[in-house]
Amino acid sequence: MTPRLELRRVSKSYQNGGQPVEVLRDISLALAPGTVTALVGRSGCGKTTLLNLAGAMDFPSAGEVLIDGRSTSVLSESELTGLRRRRIGFVFQFFQLLPTLTVLENVELPLLLAGAPGAREAARDRLRWVGLEEKTGSMPYQLSGGQMQRVAIARALVHSPELLLADEPTGNLDTASGDQVLGLLRESATRFGATVLLATHSAEAAAIAGARVHLRDGRIESIE
């Protein structure tokens, strides 16, 4: 089976004051459909950079990132836009809900941007799944942190993406809300078949993953 997401000897460097700074070095990973993988390690070890490469928000300095066997580096701008809008979902630590839109409007937005039919019905269905159907008309500021993250998960999954990327999804939540969010992330793999890749400092978050990739100074230290 072709991996859903594959990184082949990926390295990433940035220029800082004219000097190259290597953030990732020689990373190789292969993730199958319907699996959950956690990236763990200290701040600055390269977790967020790796997520950005996996989501085609950035590109490697060396090596390849492949989604369903196709390298992201060879895609045109329109193909990249289509990939991000239709096949990848993102969940962020700070939710990134649009404050001027209702909960329902936030969730249906990815489908509207992609020109997909049935956006409102699909958004309601995902909000039912995360247990927030009664909040469709609420504004983000009227929600708790846990509720906002559940809305963000509904938005990330409204277009049934093959790849779900989560950056510190429980970093701003209390234990009970965090556990609820982690349950939804795990279920997104088992119920929707998404390949889930999450970056986390949390041992509880890492525990839901079938594999834990330990990063240290931009390298894979171990996989368990």
N, C-alpha and C positions, 0 to 999 in steps of 0.2 A: 504494500500500500504506500502511495506517495504521501510523505508527511504533509500535514496542513501547513505547518510553518517549519522552515529549515534555515539555519544559519551555518554557513560554511566558511570557517576560518576568518571570521569577521573581526576587523579592527576598525577603530574610529579615533581620529585625531582632530584637534582644533588648533587654530593659531591663537596664541596669547602673547601680545607684544612682539610679534614676529617670530616667536618660538613655537614649535609644535608641541602640543600636550596630548599624550596618548591616554584616552579615556577607556577604551576597550582594546583588548589584545588577543587575537587568535581564538575567538569564541566559536565553538561548534555545538549546535543543538538541533534536535529533530523532535517535533511535537506532533502527535497523532490527533485526529479528530476526537472530540468528546473527552479530552483529558484536561486536568488542572495541573499547572506547573507554577511553583513559587520561585521568585528570584529573591534571595536573602543576602544581607551583607550590610556593612556600615554605610552611612551617608557618604556619597562621593565615590562609591565603588563601581558605579556604572549602570545601576539598575534602570534608572529613568532613560538614559541614553539607549540602552538595549531595547526598551519598550518603544521608543521613538523609531528605531530602526525596524523593529518588527511591524509597526503600523504604517510604514512607508511615509512617516513624517520627516524622516531624515535618511541619509544613505551612507553606507560604509565607505571608509577610506580605502579599505582592502577587503577582499572576500565578497561573498554574495549572501543576500537575504532572499529566500524563495518562498512564495505563497502558492501552495498547490503546484509546486514544481517550476514556477515562473519567477525569474529574477525581477525584483522591484526596480533595479537600476536601469532596465531596458524599456520600461513602460513610458509612454508619452504622458504629457500633463493631463490630458483628458482621461486616459486610462487610469492614472493615479487617482484622480478625483472620483472616478467611478468605483475604484477599489475601496477607497476610504468610506464612501457614502453607502455602498451596498454590501460590503463583505467584512467590514471591520467595525467593531464597537469599542468605545473608549469610556472608562470610568475613572474619574479623577478624585484626588483627596479632598479638594475644595468644591466638589459638586459641579460647578460651572453651569448652573441653570441660568437661563436668561431672566432677569428680575422683572421685566415688563410683560412677560408671557405667563399665562396660567399654567398649572401643572399639565393639563391635557395638551396645551399648545406646545410646551417644551418637549413632550414625549413624541408628538407627531411630527416635529420639525424635520428630523432626518428623512422621513418619507416624503415630505413636501419638497425638500431640496432635491431629492432624487427623482421627483416627478412620478412617484409610485401611486397607484390607486388605493383606495380604502384606508387612507392614513388615519382618519379619526377612529374608525372601528378597531384598527390594529392597536392604536394608542390606548383605547379603553381596555382592550384585552390584556395588554401588558400591565396596565395599572391594576387590573383585577388580580393578576398573578402576583404582584408585589404587595397586595392587600391595601391599596390606596384608591380604590375606585370612587370612594366618597369625597376624595380631595380634588377631583378633576377641575373644579372651578376656582380652587385656591391659588393664591400667589405664593411664590417660593418663600417670601419673608414670613408667611403664616405657618410654615412647617418647622418641625424640629430637625436637628441635624440628621438623625437616622431616617426620617421621612424624606428629606432632600436626597440622601444617598440612594434610597429605594427608587425615587423618581428618576435619578440619574441612571440606575441600572435598567429601569423600564425603557428609558430613552435609548440606551446603548443596545438593547436587544429588540427594539421595535421592528427593525428590518431583518431580523433573524440572521445576524452575521455569522460567518463561519469562525471568526477569530474575535475574541473578547480580551481586551487589554485593560488591566486595572492597576493604577499607580497609587499605592498606599490607601486602599479603599476604606479602611477602618481607622485611619490615622486621626480623624477628628471626632470619633464616636465613642460613646460609653460602651461598657462591656455588652449590655443587652442588645443595643442597637447594632453593635459590631457583629455579634453572633447571628443576628437576623440577616444582615448583609452577606455574611460569609455563606449562610445557608442558600441564599439566592444565587450566589456565584457558583457554588457547587452544583445546584440544580440546573443552572444554565448549560452546564456540560452534559449532565445526565438526561435532561428533558429536551433540550434544543440541539444537542450535539455540538455545541460550540467548543473550540479549543481555547481554554482560558489560560492566560499568562498574567500573573500578578506579581508586582513588586511590593515587598512588605518588610517592616522591621518587627512585625508581630509574630510571636511563636504560635499564637492561636490561629492567625490567618494562614501561616505556612502549613499548619497541621491539616488543612483541608485538601492539600495538594497531594497528588500521587507521586510527584517528584519535587525535590527541593534542590535548586541550583545555588550553591554558595559562591558568591563573587567576592574577590579580594583584590584591590588595586587593579581593577579592570580585567582580571583573569578569572576563569573558573577554577576555584580551589577544590571543590568536590561536588558530586551529585549523589543524592541519597533518596 
